[in-house]
Amino acid sequence: MPDAELTSLAKDGKLKGNGEELIRQVDRMLTDPKASAFYDHFVGQWL
């Protein structure tokens, strides 16, 4: 689920055509603790 920051950027059209911002957001999401929980739990159970 997108968080408030990502939702706001998308609503304002700041992600489309802005590769630098998109990369920054992907990096931010991958370092979020929720991403670690996804890797540890979902992927482990799926495999």
Buried (B, 14 or more C-beta within 10 A) or exposed (E): EEEEEBEEBEEEEEBEEEEEEBEEBEEEBEEEEEEEEEEEEEEEEEE
